[in-house]
Amino acid sequence: MMRGLGRTLYVALIGLAAACSQVPSKMILGAWQEQGGKELLEFFKDGTVSVNGAIVGDYSFLDEKRIKLNLTSWGALAGPQMFTADVNKAALALTDSRGKTSVYSRTASGGGHPAAKGAEVGPVSAKSLAEVPTPERGRSIAELRKVADELINEIAAKADDGAIKEMIVQISQGRDRLKTLSREQLRAASGEGATKGNLGAIRSALSIYYGDLEGRYPAALDQLTINGKYLATIPSADMGQHPKSNSGIFACAPSELKDTGGWAYCNKPKNKNYGSVWVDCTHRDSKGTQWFNY
């Protein structure tokens, strides 16, 4: 499958040369189906982007190659994400800050804009996305149901009757255990995912800034928010062991952390960790990993 995906990506990128005169912000409009996956992206003229039929954020091109996706309500991926975008009439390749590339094919089977389904969604900016009628909780529940349905379909396709009955017992036992979790424990689990996603968003913005400034990182994280070019705001850390915070300290090693529950950033050009950012927390997450190790 990887070889096939590689060939498809190669052909797609070669085809970009013929489309270089096209404006990327226009070429990307429409629906795109992930090759070898189930993700469906749809880009609209008003600057909004939907994933699997649910409106989840906005997008903007920083230049002909770089696109910023601000997935305001998409679980652990929430927050601004920077990608290199190669797009032509038939294919879209998105490469994240870590070099991972996802390839999509144009499709005519998009879900359509939420406005066509009765939601009053006009031109949407990053600020007004929070005002879209579909609540974040509703989207989260819809995603949970989607994952559950996929699991059920996979089990039904591969398991015999005995295995299915055993799975029902196991799921029932898991459901009973979930009922014993407190509201605080559930909120903490949600906050952990958001914190890891926000950490990734800051690192992605730093990477773009570094490229733009030809080898220099910002003196402080809040410089990423100037004119909203890299981040609209500095996102927050919310692990549960500290109050939710987007504040930052300067630190270039774990020994310099102050356990504030915000971010720690190394702004010293001569330090080996120059440009690095961590969670300023020495507590452990639900998996037993100390937060500053992410």
DOMARDO-691940 format. One line per 3 residues: number of its first residue (from 1); for each residue x, z negated, y negated of N, C-alpha, C, CB. Coordinates in pm, whole numbers, plus 50000, padded with zeros to 5 digits. Glycine has a CB too. Example, Ala and Ser with C-alpha at 12.3 -4.5 7.8 and 13.67 -1.06 7.14 Angstrom:
BEGIN
1) 51319/49220/50569/51230/49220/50450/51320/49220/50330/51131/49095/50447  51285/49292/50225/51367/49286/50106/51290/49213/49997/51408/49428/50060
***
This chain:
BEGIN
1) 50084/50000/50121/50000/50000/50000/50086/50000/49875/49906/49879/49999  50199/49923/49879/50287/49917/49763/50350/50052/49736/50394/49812/49784  50385/50127/49846/50443/50258/49823/50343/50351/49756/50491/50318/49955
4) 50218/50343/49805/50113/50426/49744/50090/50390/49600/49984/50413/49820  50092/50260/49571/50072/50214/49434/50187/50260/49347/50059/50062/49429  50310/50255/49402/50426/50299/49326/50419/50446/49291/50553/50271/49402
7) 50376/50528/49390/50363/50672/49363/50256/50698/49259/50329/50749/49492  50146/50624/49270/50038/50642/49172/50085/50606/49033/49916/50558/49210  50159/50493/49021/50211/50452/48891/50308/50555/48836/50279/50316/48901
10) 50393/50613/48923/50490/50712/48878/50419/50834/48822/50582/50753/48993  50319/50882/48897/50244/50999/48852/50173/50970/48721/50142/51043/48958  50116/50848/48710/50044/50812/48588/50136/50809/48468/49978/50676/48605
13) 50256/50754/48486/50348/50743/48373/50404/50878/48334/50462/50647/48406  50427/50968/48432/50472/51103/48399/50367/51173/48316/50503/51183/48527  50239/51147/48349/50131/51212/48277/50119/51166/48134/50002/51188/48346
16) 50181/51055/48100/50172/51003/47963/50241/51095/47863/50233/50866/47956  50341/51169/47909/50414/51255/47817/50322/51359/47755/50530/51323/47888  50229/51410/47834/50137/51511/47783/50037/51453/47687/50065/51578/47897
19) 50021/51320/47691/49920/51257/47606/49982/51181/47489/49834/51163/47688  50111/51202/47462/50180/51121/47362/50124/51142/47223/50326/51151/47362  50056/51255/47202/49999/51280/47069/49865/51210/47051/49983/51430/47048
22) 49813/51153/47158/49685/51084/47152/49705/50945/47094/49619/51077/47291  49604/50892/47029/49608/50758/46975/49570/50660/47086/49513/50743/46852  49659/50565/47123/49630/50475/47234/49499/50398/47217/49743/50376/47251
25) 49469/50356/47092/49349/50277/47070/49223/50356/47100/49346/50226/46927  49231/50487/47096/49116/50571/47133/49120/50608/47281/49114/50699/47049  49241/50631/47332/49254/50669/47473/49207/50558/47566/49397/50705/47503
28) 49222/50433/47523/49194/50321/47612/49045/50291/47622/49267/50197/47565  48965/50346/47532/48821/50319/47533/48757/50362/47664/48752/50390/47415  48669/50279/47715/48599/50310/47839/48630/50210/47948/48634/50448/47885
31) 48591/50244/48071/48603/50153/48185/48721/50193/48273/48474/50152/48268  48788/50090/48328/48907/50111/48411/48897/50024/48535/49037/50081/48332  48910/50084/48653/48903/50013/48779/49044/49990/48833/48818/50092/48882
34) 49075/49864/48867/49207/49831/48920/49233/49904/49051/49221/49680/48939  49349/49967/49063/49387/50035/49186/49428/49933/49292/49501/50136/49161  49361/49935/49405/49390/49840/49511/49335/49702/49486/49535/49832/49531
37) 49249/49686/49386/49192/49556/49352/49047/49568/49310/49273/49489/49242  48990/49458/49263/48848/49454/49229/48823/49435/49080/48781/49342/49304  48929/49428/49000/48911/49401/48857/48865/49525/48783/49042/49349/48796
40) 48763/49509/48700/48710/49617/48617/48725/49578/48471/48561/49648/48652  48805/49653/48397/48823/49632/48254/48741/49735/48178/48973/49640/48213  48684/49694/48064/48611/49789/47981/48641/49758/47835/48457/49784/48009
43) 48691/49860/47764/48730/49846/47624/48626/49916/47537/48871/49905/47599  48580/49847/47430/48476/49899/47343/48530/49927/47203/48359/49802/47336  48459/50014/47130/48503/50056/46997/48508/49940/46899/48411/50164/46945
46) 48425/49836/46920/48421/49726/46824/48534/49626/46845/48288/49654/46835  48628/49658/46936/48743/49571/46956/48724/49466/47062/48777/49505/46830  48615/49469/47137/48593/49371/47243/48635/49431/47377/48444/49326/47247
49) 48666/49342/47471/48703/49383/47605/48626/49298/47705/48858/49371/47627  48577/49359/47811/48508/49284/47915/48586/49294/48045/48364/49335/47933  48575/49189/48127/48635/49186/48259/48524/49164/48359/48745/49076/48270
52) 48509/49257/48452/48405/49250/48555/48266/49232/48495/48435/49135/48651  48240/49298/48383/48106/49301/48325/48073/49189/48230/48010/49300/48432  48161/49089/48215/48134/48977/48124/48225/48991/48003/48156/48840/48194
55) 48168/48984/47883/48251/48995/47763/48334/48868/47750/48163/49018/47636  48465/48884/47743/48552/48767/47746/48654/48761/47633/48623/48762/47875  48661/48861/47547/48760/48854/47441/48768/48980/47359/48893/48824/47499
58) 48878/48991/47285/48899/49109/47203/49040/49163/47228/48878/49078/47053  49066/49281/47175/49196/49343/47194/49238/49414/47066/49194/49442/47312  49369/49432/47050/49421/49508/46937/49558/49561/46973/49427/49420/46809
61) 49591/49681/46923/49722/49739/46945/49816/49694/46833/49713/49894/46951  49932/49640/46872/50033/49602/46774/50112/49724/46730/50127/49495/46832  50129/49821/46821/50190/49949/46790/50147/50045/46899/50348/49939/46781
64) 50216/50157/46917/50173/50258/47013/50186/50213/47158/50251/50384/46994  50263/50112/47183/50285/50069/47322/50234/49930/47354/50430/50075/47352  50225/49843/47254/50194/49703/47281/50051/49669/47243/50290/49611/47206
67) 49984/49601/47335/49845/49561/47314/49834/49410/47332/49751/49636/47411  49753/49347/47248/49727/49204/47259/49585/49185/47307/49750/49130/47123  49569/49118/47421/49437/49083/47474/49414/48935/47447/49425/49115/47627
70) 49310/48904/47375/49278/48765/47344/49159/48724/47431/49246/48745/47191  49190/48678/47552/49086/48643/47650/49040/48501/47622/49137/48658/47797  48945/48489/47532/48909/48358/47478/48838/48268/47578/48821/48375/47359
73) 48780/48323/47683/48701/48239/47774/48718/48286/47918/48553/48241/47735  48841/48295/47962/48863/48349/48097/48950/48256/48179/48926/48487/48090  48905/48131/48193/48971/48035/48280/49116/48014/48243/48962/48081/48422
76) 49203/48021/48344/49345/47993/48322/49412/48100/48239/49416/47978/48454  49348/48216/48227/49406/48324/48148/49363/48320/48003/49368/48456/48207  49290/48218/47964/49240/48212/47827/49354/48211/47727/49153/48088/47806
79) 49333/48278/47614/49434/48284/47509/49495/48422/47499/49541/48181/47534  49572/48445/47393/49633/48575/47371/49736/48609/47478/49698/48579/47234  49731/48731/47527/49829/48780/47624/49881/48914/47573/49766/48794/47767
82) 50013/48932/47575/50076/49054/47528/50111/49144/47646/50202/49023/47444  50083/49274/47634/50113/49370/47740/50174/49495/47680/49986/49404/47819  50255/49562/47759/50293/49699/47728/50190/49789/47795/50440/49732/47777
85) 50129/49878/47720/50021/49961/47771/50063/50107/47773/49894/49944/47686  50058/50168/47890/50077/50313/47905/49943/50371/47948/50192/50347/48009  49887/50459/47868/49753/50508/47894/49746/50658/47873/49651/50436/47805
88) 49676/50725/47963/49640/50865/47943/49494/50881/47982/49731/50961/48026  49448/51003/47999/49306/51026/48025/49262/50970/48160/49276/51173/48020  49355/50956/48253/49316/50917/48388/49366/50781/48432/49363/51018/48484
91) 49473/50731/48370/49535/50609/48422/49577/50516/48309/49656/50643/48508  49575/50387/48339/49617/50283/48247/49710/50188/48323/49495/50206/48187  49830/50165/48268/49924/50071/48327/49951/49961/48226/50057/50141/48371
94) 49924/49835/48264/49947/49719/48179/50061/49636/48238/49817/49633/48164  50166/49614/48160/50281/49537/48206/50292/49410/48123/50413/49620/48197  50290/49294/48190/50294/49168/48116/50437/49131/48079/50230/49056/48198
97) 50452/49016/48014/50583/48975/47962/50683/48945/48072/50568/48854/47874  50635/48926/48195/50725/48899/48307/50760/49024/48385/50663/48798/48400  50710/49140/48340/50741/49266/48405/50646/49306/48516/50877/49258/48461
100) 50538/49231/48538/50442/49266/48641/50347/49373/48587/50363/49141/48687  50331/49481/48662/50248/49593/48619/50122/49603/48704/50326/49725/48626  50008/49617/48637/49880/49643/48704/49834/49781/48662/49771/49533/48669
103) 49788/49860/48758/49750/49999/48731/49600/50015/48752/49829/50097/48823  49536/50088/48660/49392/50109/48664/49362/50259/48653/49322/50031/48550  49254/50299/48716/49206/50437/48706/49078/50440/48623/49182/50497/48847
106) 49064/50544/48542/48942/50555/48462/48821/50575/48553/48952/50672/48361  48713/50508/48520/48591/50519/48599/48471/50530/48506/48576/50398/48693  48368/50596/48555/48246/50611/48476/48146/50501/48507/48182/50747/48501
109) 48184/50407/48594/48089/50304/48640/48109/50171/48571/48101/50286/48789  48135/50173/48441/48149/50048/48368/48017/49976/48354/48209/50073/48232  48023/49848/48322/47902/49769/48310/47828/49791/48180/47934/49626/48324
112) 47894/49855/48084/47830/49875/47954/47846/49754/47865/47683/49906/47973  47829/49777/47736/47843/49667/47639/47729/49567/47656/47846/49722/47495  47759/49436/47642/47653/49335/47655/47534/49360/47563/47710/49198/47626
115) 47555/49427/47450/47444/49454/47359/47337/49540/47427/47494/49524/47233  47383/49626/47521/47288/49711/47591/47202/49633/47688/47361/49821/47663  47242/49508/47715/47168/49423/47808/47085/49319/47734/47265/49353/47905
118) 47074/49337/47604/46988/49247/47529/47060/49147/47443/46901/49174/47621  47192/49135/47459/47267/49041/47377/47299/49105/47243/47397/48997/47448  47284/49031/47136/47311/49084/47004/47460/49067/46973/47225/49012/46897
121) 47536/49170/47009/47680/49166/46989/47719/49283/46901/47756/49171/47124  47755/49255/46776/47799/49359/46685/47950/49362/46684/47744/49335/46543  48010/49413/46576/48155/49410/46566/48207/49268/46582/48202/49470/46433
124) 48294/49247/46676/48336/49111/46712/48483/49091/46682/48308/49084/46860  48513/48989/46607/48651/48950/46581/48686/48833/46672/48673/48913/46431  48813/48793/46671/48853/48679/46755/48776/48555/46718/49003/48653/46742
127) 48746/48538/46589/48676/48418/46543/48531/48419/46588/48684/48407/46391  48465/48536/46577/48322/48540/46606/48292/48548/46754/48259/48656/46536  48395/48567/46839/48371/48573/46984/48306/48445/47034/48500/48599/47059
130) 48339/48333/46971/48281/48206/47013/48131/48202/46989/48348/48090/46940  48080/48295/46906/47939/48295/46873/47857/48388/46961/47921/48333/46730  47924/48459/47057/47851/48545/47148/47752/48461/47227/47947/48621/47243
133) 47625/48508/47241/47522/48425/47302/47554/48374/47442/47395/48502/47308  47630/48451/47522/47660/48406/47658/47756/48289/47652/47720/48521/47742  47718/48169/47693/47805/48052/47680/47920/48056/47780/47725/47924/47698
136) 48027/47989/47744/48145/47987/47831/48111/47926/47966/48259/47909/47765  48026/47824/47965/47989/47762/48092/47918/47862/48183/47899/47640/48068  47832/47944/48124/47762/48045/48204/47857/48145/48266/47660/48118/48118
139) 47959/48185/48191/48057/48279/48244/48137/48214/48357/48150/48328/48133  48172/48087/48338/48248/48018/48442/48168/48006/48572/48289/47878/48393  48040/47974/48558/47955/47963/48677/47939/48099/48745/47817/47907/48640
142) 47925/48205/48664/47913/48339/48720/48040/48377/48798/47886/48441/48609  48156/48341/48743/48282/48370/48812/48292/48289/48941/48401/48340/48721  48247/48163/48937/48248/48080/49057/48161/48142/49166/48201/47937/49025
145) 48044/48189/49127/47954/48253/49225/48015/48381/49281/47819/48283/49160  48083/48456/49196/48147/48579/49240/48252/48551/49346/48210/48653/49121  48337/48449/49320/48441/48413/49416/48378/48365/49547/48533/48305/49357
148) 48272/48285/49536/48205/48234/49656/48145/48348/49738/48095/48133/49618  48081/48444/49669/48021/48559/49739/48127/48642/49811/47943/48647/49641  48243/48661/49744/48351/48738/49807/48402/48667/49932/48466/48759/49709
151) 48411/48533/49925/48457/48457/50040/48358/48469/50155/48479/48310/50003  48230/48456/50124/48127/48465/50227/48130/48603/50294/47987/48438/50167  48142/48709/50214/48144/48844/50269/48265/48866/50359/48144/48947/50157
154) 48380/48809/50318/48500/48824/50398/48486/48750/50531/48622/48772/50322  48428/48630/50527/48408/48554/50650/48310/48626/50743/48355/48412/50618  48202/48677/50685/48100/48745/50765/48156/48870/50833/47981/48783/50678
157) 48252/48937/50766/48307/49060/50821/48408/49035/50934/48374/49140/50711  48472/48918/50933/48582/48895/51027/48551/48791/51135/48703/48851/50950  48454/48704/51111/48433/48591/51203/48315/48615/51297/48411/48462/51124
160) 48322/48552/51415/48209/48557/51507/48114/48442/51474/48256/48549/51656  48004/48433/51549/47902/48332/51519/47957/48190/51528/47785/48348/51614  48042/48166/51629/48097/48032/51644/48185/47993/51528/48176/48022/51773
163) 48267/48088/51481/48356/48060/51369/48277/48038/51241/48457/48174/51350  48170/48114/51225/48087/48099/51105/48023/47960/51102/47977/48208/51099  47972/47915/51218/47910/47783/51224/48013/47674/51192/47848/47759/51362
166) 48135/47690/51243/48240/47593/51215/48273/47594/51066/48366/47624/51299  48274/47712/51006/48303/47722/50863/48193/47654/50781/48316/47870/50821  48069/47666/50824/47959/47599/50755/47980/47448/50752/47824/47633/50822
169) 48025/47394/50867/48051/47251/50875/48162/47212/50777/48090/47210/51020  48270/47289/50775/48382/47258/50688/48342/47267/50540/48499/47353/50717  48265/47369/50506/48222/47384/50367/48130/47269/50327/48151/47519/50346
172) 48043/47228/50417/47953/47115/50388/48032/46988/50364/47854/47094/50503  48136/46967/50446/48220/46849/50426/48293/46857/50292/48320/46835/50541  48341/46976/50256/48407/46994/50127/48312/46969/50012/48466/47133/50117
175) 48188/47015/50027/48087/46993/49923/48062/46845/49904/47956/47064/49960  48057/46771/50013/48035/46627/50003/48151/46557/49932/48014/46565/50142  48274/46606/49958/48390/46547/49890/48388/46578/49741/48520/46598/49952
178) 48345/46699/49706/48338/46737/49565/48239/46649/49489/48298/46885/49550  48133/46610/49557/48031/46527/49492/48087/46391/49450/47912/46508/49584  48193/46349/49518/48250/46218/49486/48345/46223/49367/48323/46162/49607
181) 48383/46343/49324/48472/46355/49210/48400/46314/49083/48525/46498/49197  48467/46243/48998/48408/46201/48872/48412/46314/48771/48479/46078/48816  48331/46304/48667/48331/46402/48560/48470/46412/48497/48226/46366/48453
184) 48540/46298/48487/48673/46297/48428/48771/46375/48514/48721/46154/48410  48759/46362/48647/48849/46435/48736/48825/46585/48728/48832/46388/48880  48700/46625/48719/48668/46767/48708/48717/46823/48575/48515/46790/48722
187) 48702/46745/48468/48749/46792/48337/48901/46805/48336/48704/46694/48226  48968/46712/48404/49113/46716/48410/49161/46842/48483/49168/46590/48478  49093/46877/48592/49130/46997/48667/49113/47121/48581/49045/47009/48794
190) 49006/47126/48502/48985/47239/48412/49093/47245/48305/48846/47230/48347  49128/47128/48250/49230/47122/48147/49367/47165/48198/49239/46983/48092  49397/47135/48323/49525/47175/48379/49539/47327/48380/49541/47119/48521
193) 49435/47395/48424/49439/47541/48428/49453/47600/48289/49314/47596/48495  49378/47545/48192/49385/47595/48055/49524/47572/47996/49279/47527/47969  49584/47456/48025/49716/47426/47971/49821/47524/48024/49756/47283/48007
196) 49817/47553/48151/49913/47648/48208/49893/47787/48150/49900/47652/48361  49766/47826/48129/49740/47955/48068/49788/47961/47924/49593/47985/48073  49768/47853/47848/49812/47849/47709/49964/47850/47699/49756/47727/47639
199) 50031/47783/47792/50177/47786/47795/50226/47929/47815/50232/47694/47907  50160/48001/47905/50197/48141/47928/50173/48227/47806/50119/48196/48045  50064/48199/47732/50034/48276/47612/50142/48256/47505/49898/48237/47556
202) 50188/48133/47487/50293/48105/47389/50422/48175/47429/50317/47953/47375  50456/48168/47556/50580/48233/47602/50572/48385/47585/50607/48198/47750  50455/48441/47610/50437/48585/47591/50454/48622/47444/50299/48629/47642
205) 50395/48543/47354/50408/48570/47210/50553/48558/47165/50321/48473/47129  50626/48459/47217/50767/48444/47184/50848/48565/47228/50822/48317/47248  50813/48619/47345/50884/48735/47396/50864/48857/47305/50837/48767/47538
208) 50741/48875/47258/50713/48987/47167/50785/48966/47034/50561/49002/47143  50780/48844/46982/50849/48811/46857/50999/48840/46869/50826/48662/46820  51058/48800/46980/51201/48820/47004/51237/48968/46999/51242/48760/47139
211) 51151/49052/47060/51176/49195/47056/51163/49253/46917/51081/49266/47149  51062/49208/46842/51041/49258/46706/51155/49219/46612/50909/49205/46650  51206/49098/46629/51312/49047/46541/51452/49076/46595/51294/48897/46521
214) 51459/49161/46698/51587/49207/46754/51679/49093/46793/51657/49297/46655  51625/49001/46871/51709/48897/46927/51701/48763/46860/51846/48940/46924  51599/48741/46778/51581/48610/46713/51444/48554/46746/51599/48621/46560
217) 51441/48425/46774/51316/48354/46796/51274/48286/46665/51330/48251/46911  51146/48249/46652/51103/48181/46529/51166/48043/46516/50952/48169/46525  51180/47998/46392/51236/47865/46368/51142/47756/46417/51267/47845/46220
220) 51012/47786/46418/50911/47691/46465/50795/47771/46525/50860/47597/46350  50721/47711/46617/50614/47783/46685/50507/47832/46589/50551/47695/46790  50478/47757/46482/50370/47799/46393/50400/47930/46321/50341/47691/46292
223) 50525/47977/46324/50556/48108/46266/50495/48222/46346/50707/48126/46255  50457/48194/46469/50389/48295/46551/50250/48328/46500/50381/48248/46695  50193/48239/46418/50056/48257/46371/50048/48324/46234/49986/48123/46365
226) 50161/48355/46171/50158/48418/46039/50088/48553/46048/50301/48435/45984  49981/48569/45970/49898/48690/45970/49834/48719/46106/49982/48809/45928  49841/48622/46196/49778/48638/46327/49839/48748/46411/49634/48666/46309
229) 49965/48786/46384/50025/48899/46455/50054/48867/46601/50153/48942/46387  50098/48747/46629/50135/48712/46765/50035/48614/46828/50274/48651/46768  49987/48518/46751/49885/48424/46796/49794/48393/46677/49950/48293/46853
232) 49665/48384/46703/49573/48345/46596/49596/48199/46558/49426/48366/46640  49612/48115/46657/49647/47974/46638/49736/47933/46755/49519/47882/46629  49806/47822/46740/49881/47769/46854/49781/47702/46947/49993/47668/46808
235) 49768/47749/47071/49671/47688/47163/49713/47547/47202/49655/47774/47289  49621/47474/47260/49644/47333/47289/49685/47307/47433/49521/47254/47259  49754/47196/47452/49778/47141/47584/49672/47034/47610/49924/47082/47597
238) 49619/47032/47731/49508/46939/47760/49515/46900/47907/49369/47003/47726  49612/46815/47940/49635/46780/48080/49551/46664/48130/49779/46748/48101  49499/46582/48037/49421/46466/48077/49495/46335/48056/49382/46478/48220
241) 49628/46337/48064/49706/46213/48045/49729/46183/47897/49839/46224/48117  49705/46279/47810/49721/46263/47666/49599/46324/47596/49854/46330/47616  49576/46289/47471/49472/46360/47395/49510/46507/47381/49453/46295/47255
244) 49410/46593/47376/49433/46736/47358/49512/46760/47230/49298/46813/47353  49618/46843/47238/49707/46859/47122/49775/46996/47123/49812/46748/47121  49792/47053/47003/49872/47174/46989/49994/47148/46900/49788/47288/46930
247) 50027/47021/46882/50144/46985/46803/50271/47016/46883/50140/46836/46763  50384/47017/46814/50508/47050/46882/50624/46966/46834/50539/47194/46864  50721/46947/46922/50846/46882/46885/50958/46982/46915/50867/46746/46964
250) 51076/46954/46864/51193/47036/46895/51272/46965/47003/51280/47061/46768  51296/47037/47112/51373/46983/47223/51433/47099/47301/51284/46893/47316  51555/47081/47349/51623/47187/47423/51659/47146/47566/51747/47229/47350
253) 51609/47028/47607/51634/46981/47743/51531/46873/47777/51780/46925/47758  51500/46855/47905/51404/46752/47944/51440/46613/47892/51393/46747/48093  51568/46585/47877/51610/46453/47829/51570/46429/47684/51760/46438/47845
256) 51535/46535/47612/51499/46524/47471/51348/46516/47449/51555/46641/47394  51271/46522/47559/51126/46518/47547/51079/46381/47498/51060/46552/47681  50962/46380/47431/50909/46255/47376/50773/46219/47437/50895/46266/47224
259) 50726/46300/47533/50600/46272/47603/50483/46259/47506/50614/46143/47686  50471/46356/47415/50362/46354/47317/50234/46419/47370/50405/46425/47190  50247/46501/47474/50130/46572/47525/50107/46705/47458/50010/46487/47509
262) 50199/46747/47369/50190/46879/47305/50292/46974/47365/50209/46868/47154  50361/47048/47278/50461/47145/47323/50600/47101/47278/50428/47285/47267  50701/47142/47352/50840/47119/47316/50908/47255/47306/50913/47026/47420
265) 50979/47280/47196/51035/47412/47169/51181/47401/47128/50954/47483/47058  51266/47487/47184/51409/47489/47151/51436/47600/47050/51495/47510/47279  51473/47562/46929/51497/47659/46822/51644/47669/46781/51414/47623/46701
268) 51734/47626/46870/51877/47628/46839/51941/47753/46900/51946/47500/46892  51983/47849/46816/52035/47977/46866/52152/47966/46962/52077/48062/46751  52234/47865/46947/52353/47854/47032/52327/47776/47161/52465/47787/46954
271) 52207/47725/47176/52175/47650/47298/52134/47746/47409/52063/47548/47271  52169/47713/47533/52136/47801/47646/51986/47815/47666/52200/47748/47773  51907/47720/47617/51762/47725/47630/51693/47775/47503/51708/47588/47667
274) 51767/47840/47416/51712/47893/47291/51587/47978/47318/51818/47977/47217  51478/47945/47249/51353/48019/47263/51263/47970/47375/51383/48162/47287  51306/47866/47446/51224/47813/47557/51118/47718/47503/51314/47741/47660
277) 51005/47714/47573/50898/47622/47537/50845/47556/47664/50783/47696/47460  50817/47427/47655/50765/47351/47769/50646/47268/47724/50876/47261/47831  50578/47209/47823/50479/47106/47795/50555/46975/47774/50373/47094/47910
280) 50532/46910/47660/50601/46784/47630/50529/46669/47699/50609/46759/47477  50543/46666/47831/50475/46563/47911/50557/46536/48036/50330/46606/47948  50583/46409/48063/50659/46370/48181/50568/46326/48296/50755/46258/48146
283) 50436/46328/48274/50343/46294/48382/50337/46407/48485/50201/46266/48324  50269/46381/48593/50254/46481/48700/50112/46536/48701/50288/46420/48837  50101/46662/48738/49968/46723/48749/49908/46691/48885/49976/46877/48728
286) 49793/46751/48916/49723/46719/49040/49800/46762/49165/49586/46784/49040  49901/46849/49148/49983/46892/49261/50112/46812/49273/50015/47040/49248  50130/46716/49181/50248/46632/49188/50369/46685/49112/50285/46613/49327
289) 50350/46792/49036/50460/46851/48959/50461/46795/48819/50448/47004/48955  50579/46753/48772/50588/46705/48634/50566/46822/48538/50727/46638/48608  50491/46798/48433/50446/46906/48345/50561/46983/48282/50357/46851/48237
292) 50670/46914/48247/50777/46987/48180/50849/47085/48273/50877/46889/48122  50819/47080/48402/50882/47172/48497/50812/47308/48501/50882/47112/48636  50700/47323/48432/50632/47454/48431/50696/47545/48328/50481/47438/48403
***
